[in-house]
Amino acid sequence: MNEQGREEETEAGIGVIGAGGWGTALANLLAEKGLPVSLWVYEEDLCKTMRETRENPLYLPAVNLAPAVHPETSLQAVARAKRVLVMAVPSHVYRQVARQTIPLISARVIIVNATKGIENESLKTMGEIWREIMPESVAWDYAALSGPSFAREVARRVPTAVAIASTNKDVAVEMQRLFSTPYFRVYSSTDVIGVELGGALKNIIALAAGIIDGLGLGHNARAALMTRGLAEMSRLGATMGANPLTFLGLSGVGDLVLTCTGELSRNRTVGFELGKGKRLDEVLADMRMVAEGVKTTRSVYHLARRHGVELPICEEMYRILYEGRSLREAVASLMQRDLKHEPDTFFRSSLRGR
């Protein structure tokens, strides 16, 4: 297909599947560029409210929806005849929604993933799920969007920079241009697995950072945790075929810094409340939006065991969340591990085999 044909199809409209805070913010961003955007809203009452008030009061309050955003409860209305489909649903329902979407999509489509997580049952990234379930008869490309980007700040048009990755370099550049605005700067990449793993694993480290803050352990401990967390991200990523340098970019260290320190971080908030003494079920019951790190911790724990990769922080978070380990015991365990030589536990192990 030539470039003019691609532009014409894009201008025919974009579908965004998932009207949480991030999906709504991305739909609004694209609509403000003059592109008609159909936004799939799971809750019928919320869809009705969004149409009437032009606002998403549950997930992105106090943000006016652009006129070109069209909330829909019909998945068919959102997915049909769209060249670009943005997926922004939680990871635990991702496969189910993707399967429902496949019969509705165009003959040729670009799937842009905006979900940061790893499926519990299969231990697959969102891109791997699509590669498993997409029929051979469908001509499609895939891109992963990730980076330090709180939905509320993007919706307020504050300067933000993210990465978008596709193994098809032309698609990466095309989606880079599609999403870029004067306040939303997009960098292209071809390292899909690295970008997806960075977006998923940083949520686990953010849970741990919240615990440190909740326990009042100070800035030194949080800085150490973030640095060693980055080493774990890079180590697992390299083992799974990612470029370790990806984790030094926006989808790695950039998102890690934001999620571990930002007050808008849902994962840090969960950890903070755990550090203050609340039980996990109590914390989650008080939250409307999903903290992906809780489920991703289970996935990454088993993924690391599958690949034989040592991830001490992620392992301790698994024990805290799923085995009842005390927070103080987890901290002591991390601090009293055998002493290491840092380059060997950060870059050298990450670059092994490359």
C-alpha positions in Angstrom: 0.0 0.0 0.0 1.4 3.4 -0.9 1.8 6.3 1.6 -1.2 8.2 0.3 -3.4 5.2 0.7 -2.2 4.7 4.3 -2.9 8.3 5.2 -6.4 8.1 3.7 -7.2 5.0 5.7 -5.9 6.6 8.9 -8.0 9.7 8.3 -11.1 7.5 8.0 -10.9 6.9 11.8 -9.1 5.2 14.6 -10.5 2.7 17.2 -9.4 2.8 20.8 -10.5 -0.2 22.8 -10.7 0.5 26.5 -11.9 3.7 28.1 -9.8 3.7 31.3 -7.7 6.8 32.0 -5.0 5.9 29.5 -7.3 4.8 26.7 -9.4 8.0 27.1 -6.3 10.2 27.2 -4.9 8.6 24.0 -8.3 8.9 22.3 -8.5 12.5 23.1 -4.9 13.1 22.0 -5.6 11.6 18.6 -9.0 13.4 18.3 -7.4 16.7 19.0 -5.3 16.2 15.9 -8.5 16.2 13.9 -8.9 12.4 13.5 -12.3 10.8 14.2 -11.8 8.3 17.1 -14.3 5.6 18.2 -13.7 4.8 21.9 -15.0 1.5 23.2 -16.5 1.9 26.7 -17.3 -1.3 28.6 -19.8 0.2 31.0 -23.1 1.3 29.4 -23.8 3.9 32.1 -20.4 5.4 31.7 -20.7 5.6 27.9 -24.1 7.4 28.3 -22.5 9.9 30.7 -19.5 10.5 28.4 -21.8 11.2 25.5 -23.9 13.6 27.5 -21.3 15.4 29.5 -18.2 15.0 27.2 -16.2 13.8 30.2 -15.0 10.4 31.7 -15.8 11.0 35.4 -14.7 7.6 36.5 -11.3 7.3 35.0 -10.3 10.8 33.7 -12.4 13.4 35.5 -12.2 17.1 34.7 -11.0 16.6 31.2 -13.2 17.7 28.3 -13.4 15.2 25.5 -12.6 16.5 22.0 -15.6 16.6 19.6 -14.0 13.9 17.5 -14.1 11.3 20.3 -17.1 9.1 19.9 -17.8 6.8 22.9 -19.4 3.5 21.9 -20.5 0.3 23.7 -20.4 -1.7 20.5 -17.0 -3.3 19.9 -18.0 -3.7 16.3 -18.6 0.0 15.8 -15.2 0.7 17.2 -13.2 -1.9 15.4 -14.9 -2.1 12.0 -13.0 -0.7 9.0 -10.3 0.9 11.1 -6.7 0.7 9.9 -5.4 1.5 13.4 -6.7 -0.1 16.6 -5.3 1.0 20.0 -5.6 -1.6 22.7 -5.9 -0.2 26.2 -7.7 -2.8 28.3 -6.2 -4.5 31.5 -3.9 -7.4 30.9 -6.2 -10.0 32.6 -9.0 -9.4 30.0 -6.7 -8.6 27.1 -6.9 -12.0 25.4 -10.6 -12.2 25.7 -11.2 -8.7 24.2 -8.6 -9.4 21.5 -10.4 -12.6 20.5 -13.7 -10.7 20.3 -12.1 -8.0 18.1 -10.5 -10.3 15.5 -13.6 -11.1 13.5 -14.4 -7.4 13.3 -11.2 -5.9 12.0 -10.3 -4.7 8.6 -8.4 -6.8 6.0 -5.3 -4.9 7.0 -4.8 -3.4 10.5 -2.1 -2.0 12.8 -2.6 -3.0 16.4 -1.1 -0.5 18.8 -0.7 -1.9 22.3 -1.0 0.5 25.2 -1.3 -2.1 28.0 1.6 -2.7 30.3 1.5 -6.2 31.6 2.2 -9.9 31.2 -0.6 -12.5 31.1 -0.7 -14.7 34.2 -1.7 -18.0 32.6 0.5 -18.0 29.5 3.3 -15.7 30.7 3.0 -13.9 27.4 3.4 -10.2 26.6 0.5 -8.6 24.8 2.3 -8.8 21.5 2.9 -12.5 22.0 -0.8 -13.0 22.7 -1.6 -11.3 19.3 0.9 -13.4 17.5 -0.6 -16.5 19.0 -4.3 -15.8 18.2 -4.2 -13.7 15.0 -5.3 -15.8 12.0 -2.9 -16.1 9.1 -5.6 -14.7 6.8 -5.3 -11.2 8.4 -2.7 -8.8 7.2 -1.6 -7.0 10.3 1.3 -5.2 12.0 1.9 -4.6 15.7 3.4 -1.7 17.7 3.9 -1.2 21.4 3.5 2.2 23.0 5.2 2.7 26.4 7.1 5.2 28.5 6.7 7.7 31.4 3.2 9.0 30.8 0.5 9.5 33.5 -2.8 9.7 31.7 -3.9 12.8 33.6 -0.8 14.7 32.7 -1.1 13.8 29.0 -4.7 14.9 29.1 -3.5 18.2 30.5 -1.1 18.5 27.6 2.0 18.7 29.7 5.3 17.8 27.9 5.6 14.0 27.7 8.0 11.7 25.8 7.4 8.0 25.1 8.6 5.2 22.8 6.7 3.2 20.2 8.2 0.0 18.9 7.5 -2.3 15.9 9.6 -4.9 14.3 8.5 -3.3 11.0 10.5 -0.1 11.1 8.1 1.7 8.6 5.2 1.0 10.9 7.1 2.3 13.9 7.8 5.5 12.1 4.2 5.8 10.8 2.8 5.3 14.4 5.5 7.7 15.7 4.1 10.4 13.5 0.5 9.5 14.2 0.8 9.9 18.0 3.2 12.8 18.1 1.9 16.3 19.0 3.6 19.5 20.2 3.3 18.2 23.8 3.6 14.4 23.2 7.0 13.4 21.8 7.3 9.9 20.4 10.6 8.0 19.8 10.5 5.0 17.5 12.1 1.6 18.2 12.2 -1.9 16.7 12.7 -3.6 20.1 9.1 -4.7 20.8 10.0 -7.2 23.5 12.2 -4.7 25.3 9.6 -1.9 25.3 6.9 -4.3 26.5 9.0 -5.8 29.3 10.1 -2.4 30.5 6.5 -1.2 30.8 5.5 -4.4 32.7 8.4 -4.9 35.0 8.7 -1.3 36.2 5.3 -1.7 37.9 6.7 -4.4 40.2 9.6 -2.2 41.2 7.1 0.7 41.8 5.2 -1.6 44.2 8.4 -2.1 46.1 9.3 1.6 46.0 5.9 2.4 47.5 6.6 -0.1 50.3 9.9 1.6 51.0 8.2 4.9 51.3 5.3 3.5 53.4 7.8 2.0 55.8 9.7 5.4 55.9 13.0 3.8 54.9 14.3 7.0 53.2 15.7 8.2 49.9 18.8 6.0 49.9 16.8 2.8 50.0 14.5 3.9 47.2 17.4 5.0 45.0 19.1 1.6 45.6 15.9 -0.3 44.8 15.3 1.6 41.6 18.9 1.0 40.4 18.8 -2.7 41.2 15.3 -3.0 39.8 16.6 -1.6 36.5 19.3 -4.3 36.6 16.6 -7.0 37.0 14.6 -5.5 34.1 17.6 -5.5 31.8 18.7 -9.0 32.9 15.3 -10.7 32.1 14.9 -8.6 29.0 18.3 -9.6 27.5 17.5 -13.3 28.3 14.3 -13.0 26.3 15.9 -11.3 23.3 15.6 -7.6 24.1 18.3 -5.1 23.6 19.6 -4.2 27.1 20.1 -0.6 26.0 16.3 -0.3 25.6 16.0 -0.3 29.4 18.1 2.8 29.6 15.5 4.6 27.5 12.1 6.0 28.0 10.3 2.7 28.3 12.8 1.5 30.8 14.5 3.9 33.2 12.2 6.7 32.2 9.0 4.9 33.1 10.7 3.3 36.2 11.6 6.8 37.6 8.1 8.1 37.0 6.3 5.1 38.4 8.5 4.7 41.5 8.3 8.4 42.5 5.1 9.9 41.1 2.2 10.5 43.3 -0.2 9.6 40.5 1.3 6.1 40.2 -1.3 3.4 41.1 1.4 0.8 41.7 3.4 3.0 44.0 0.2 3.8 45.9 -0.6 0.1 46.4 2.9 -0.4 47.8 2.7 2.7 50.0 -0.5 1.5 51.6 1.0 -2.0 52.2 4.0 -0.3 53.8 1.5 1.6 56.1 0.1 -1.8 57.3 -2.9 -2.3 55.1 -3.7 -5.8 53.6 -3.6 -6.2 49.8 -7.3 -7.0 49.5 -8.1 -3.8 51.4 -5.9 -1.7 49.2 -7.3 -3.1 46.0 -10.9 -2.8 47.2 -10.4 1.0 47.5 -9.1 1.4 44.0 -11.3 1.8 40.9 -8.4 1.5 38.4 -6.1 -1.5 37.9 -2.6 -1.6 39.4 -1.1 -3.9 36.8 2.0 -4.6 38.9 0.1 -6.9 41.3 -0.8 -9.4 38.6 2.5 -8.9 36.7 4.4 -9.9 39.8 3.0 -13.4 39.6 3.8 -13.6 35.9 7.3 -12.3 36.2 8.1 -14.6 39.1 7.2 -17.7 37.0 8.8 -16.2 33.9 12.1 -15.8 35.7 12.0 -19.3 36.9 11.2 -20.6 33.4 14.3 -18.7 32.0 16.6 -19.3 35.0 17.1 -15.6 35.7 17.7 -14.3 39.2 15.4 -11.4 40.1 15.6 -10.9 43.9 13.4 -7.8 44.1 10.6 -9.4 42.0 10.9 -12.6 43.9 10.5 -10.8 47.3 7.5 -8.9 45.9 5.9 -12.2 44.9 6.5 -13.6 48.4 4.9 -10.5 50.0 1.9 -10.5 47.7 1.2 -14.2 47.4 2.9 -16.0 50.2 2.4 -13.7 53.2 6.0 -12.7 53.7 6.5 -9.8 56.1 7.8 -6.5 54.6 10.7 -6.3 57.1 11.7 -9.9 56.3 11.8 -9.1 52.6 13.9 -6.0 53.1 16.3 -7.9 55.4 16.6 -10.7 52.8 17.5 -8.3 50.0 20.1 -6.5 52.2 21.8 -9.6 53.4 22.2 -11.4 50.1 25.7 -12.5 49.1 27.9 -9.6 48.1 28.2 -9.0 44.4 30.4 -7.1 41.9 28.1 -4.6 40.2 29.0 -4.7 36.5 28.7 -8.5 36.7 25.2 -8.2 38.0 24.0 -5.4 35.7 25.5 -5.0 32.3 27.7 -8.1 31.8 25.0 -10.6 32.6 22.5 -8.6 30.5 24.8 -8.5 27.5 25.7 -12.2 27.7 25.2 -13.8 24.3 24.8 -10.6 22.4 
